[in-house]
Amino acid sequence: MENNILKGLYETIENRRDNPKEGSYTSYLFEKGIDKILKKVGEECTETIIEASKGHKENLKEEIGDLVYHLMVLMVQMDVSLDDVGHILASRHKVQNNKKPERKEIEKW
Ligand SMILES: N=c1c2ncn([C@@H]3O[C@H](COP(=O)(O)OP(=O)(O)OP(=O)(O)O)[C@@H](O)[C@H]3O)c2ncn1[C@@H]1O[C@H](COP(=O)(O)O)[C@@H](O)[C@H]1O
């Protein structure tokens, strides 16, 4: 996914928050508020899981698009920038072999 697409979409979402527009789905979400946004993130996450588990790749791409969009609405609502997340991913990217060691079986209760 091109970084510019995410940046452009983020800016449009910020603009919809600051200048509500008639007929805009994004403005509708901001008007409804945080509970509605969280509900949509949950729904899109569930739909993504369902399509992945069925192996429906084309539907999966659509659902991931919906999920990313709704996550970005949540980011704008909570004032989390793309750079905030980018910095976290970049710092983690430097650290490899992240799998935690298996816990030992409990033998004695
Ligand atoms: N990327 C998206 C995007 N992805 C998904 N959706 C909307 O997310 C909704 C998901 O479908 P659902 O069936 O789950 O929801 P619904 O029944 O329509 O709505 P609810 O009543 O459940 O809230 C659809 O209405 C889609 O239109 C999006 N709406 C807007 N954008 C982008 O946001 C920007 C601003 O759009 P507007 O705010 O509409 O001007 C534009 O660049 C758009 O492309």
The ligand as an SDF file (V2000), in Angstrom:
LIG
                    3D

 44 47  0  0  0  0  0  0  0  0999 V2000
  -12.2950    4.7020    2.7080 N   0  0  0  0  0  0  0  0  0  0  0  0
  -13.4590    4.9790    3.0190 C   0  0  0  0  0  0  0  0  0  0  0  0
  -14.3800    3.9760    3.4790 C   0  0  0  0  0  0  0  0  0  0  0  0
  -14.2250    2.6460    3.6390 N   0  0  0  0  0  0  0  0  0  0  0  0
  -15.4220    2.2080    4.0720 C   0  0  0  0  0  0  0  0  0  0  0  0
  -16.3060    3.2230    4.1690 N   0  0  0  0  0  0  0  0  0  0  0  0
  -17.7140    3.1760    4.5540 C   0  0  0  0  0  0  0  0  0  0  0  0
  -17.8460    2.2670    5.6210 O   0  0  0  0  0  0  0  0  0  0  0  0
  -19.1540    1.6940    5.5820 C   0  0  0  0  0  0  0  0  0  0  0  0
  -18.9900    0.2100    5.8780 C   0  0  0  0  0  0  0  0  0  0  0  0
  -20.1310   -0.4690    5.5240 O   0  0  0  0  0  0  0  0  0  0  0  0
  -21.1390   -1.0490    6.5860 P   0  0  0  0  0  0  0  0  0  0  0  0
  -22.1700   -1.7930    5.8070 O   0  0  0  0  0  0  0  0  0  0  0  0
  -20.3920   -1.7500    7.6760 O   0  0  0  0  0  0  0  0  0  0  0  0
  -21.7770    0.2610    7.2680 O   0  0  0  0  0  0  0  0  0  0  0  0
  -23.0960    1.0670    6.8830 P   0  0  0  0  0  0  0  0  0  0  0  0
  -24.2820    0.1790    6.9990 O   0  0  0  0  0  0  0  0  0  0  0  0
  -22.9160    1.7920    5.5710 O   0  0  0  0  0  0  0  0  0  0  0  0
  -23.0860    2.1630    8.0320 O   0  0  0  0  0  0  0  0  0  0  0  0
  -23.4940    2.0270    9.5940 P   0  0  0  0  0  0  0  0  0  0  0  0
  -24.9130    2.4460    9.6920 O   0  0  0  0  0  0  0  0  0  0  0  0
  -23.2060    0.6210   10.0560 O   0  0  0  0  0  0  0  0  0  0  0  0
  -22.5920    3.0140   10.2550 O   0  0  0  0  0  0  0  0  0  0  0  0
  -19.7550    2.0030    4.1890 C   0  0  0  0  0  0  0  0  0  0  0  0
  -20.7850    2.9660    4.3290 O   0  0  0  0  0  0  0  0  0  0  0  0
  -18.5650    2.5850    3.4290 C   0  0  0  0  0  0  0  0  0  0  0  0
  -18.9640    3.6190    2.5410 O   0  0  0  0  0  0  0  0  0  0  0  0
  -15.6880    4.3480    3.8280 C   0  0  0  0  0  0  0  0  0  0  0  0
  -16.1220    5.6410    3.7830 N   0  0  0  0  0  0  0  0  0  0  0  0
  -15.2560    6.5880    3.3540 C   0  0  0  0  0  0  0  0  0  0  0  0
  -13.9580    6.2840    2.9670 N   0  0  0  0  0  0  0  0  0  0  0  0
  -13.0760    7.3600    2.4370 C   0  0  0  0  0  0  0  0  0  0  0  0
  -13.1490    8.4920    3.2790 O   0  0  0  0  0  0  0  0  0  0  0  0
  -13.0100    9.6790    2.5020 C   0  0  0  0  0  0  0  0  0  0  0  0
  -14.1380   10.6250    2.8540 C   0  0  0  0  0  0  0  0  0  0  0  0
  -15.3860   10.0340    2.5420 O   0  0  0  0  0  0  0  0  0  0  0  0
  -16.7540   10.7460    3.0330 P   0  0  0  0  0  0  0  0  0  0  0  0
  -16.5910   11.0390    4.4510 O   0  0  0  0  0  0  0  0  0  0  0  0
  -17.8900    9.8050    2.7320 O   0  0  0  0  0  0  0  0  0  0  0  0
  -16.8530   12.0200    2.2040 O   0  0  0  0  0  0  0  0  0  0  0  0
  -13.0530    9.2660    1.0260 C   0  0  0  0  0  0  0  0  0  0  0  0
  -11.7240    9.2630    0.5760 O   0  0  0  0  0  0  0  0  0  0  0  0
  -13.5930    7.8430    1.0710 C   0  0  0  0  0  0  0  0  0  0  0  0
  -13.0620    7.0790    0.0640 O   0  0  0  0  0  0  0  0  0  0  0  0
  1  2  2  0
  2  3  1  0
  2 31  1  0
  3  4  1  0
  3 28  2  0
  4  5  2  0
  5  6  1  0
  6  7  1  0
  6 28  1  0
  7  8  1  0
  7 26  1  0
  8  9  1  0
  9 10  1  0
  9 24  1  0
 10 11  1  0
 11 12  1  0
 12 13  2  0
 12 14  1  0
 12 15  1  0
 15 16  1  0
 16 17  2  0
 16 18  1  0
 16 19  1  0
 19 20  1  0
 20 21  2  0
 20 22  1  0
 20 23  1  0
 24 25  1  0
 24 26  1  0
 26 27  1  0
 28 29  1  0
 29 30  2  0
 30 31  1  0
 31 32  1  0
 32 33  1  0
 32 43  1  0
 33 34  1  0
 34 35  1  0
 34 41  1  0
 35 36  1  0
 36 37  1  0
 37 38  2  0
 37 39  1  0
 37 40  1  0
 41 42  1  0
 41 43  1  0
 43 44  1  0
M  END
$$$$
